Amino acid sequence: MAEKPQLPAAVIQAIYERLPAVVRIDIQNYLFAWDWLQSETNGDTRAHLISELERIERKYGITVERKKSRPDRSGQ
């Protein structure tokens, strides 16, 4: 598989710094919730984090494909 080209960190930072403050806050909140979701095991907390991610996605009209919020333990 061919690797996707990556933007240099300096370019990403320059783009980020030009965004309005409210957008930067949403990006930070999104990344924080996404990172927390990766290790959270409490179902209620996971549901809240997913809700926050979806709220920000709706706000900007984007959809990010995520794996199920809980692993399928039925063995299927």
Residue pairs with C-beta under 8 A, 6 or more apart in sequence:
16 24
16 27
19 27
26 56
26 59
26 60
29 52
29 56
30 52
30 53
30 56
33 49
33 52
33 53
34 53
36 49
37 46
37 49
37 50
37 53
37 69
40 46
40 49
43 70
46 69
46 70
47 69
50 66
50 69
53 64
53 66
57 63
57 64
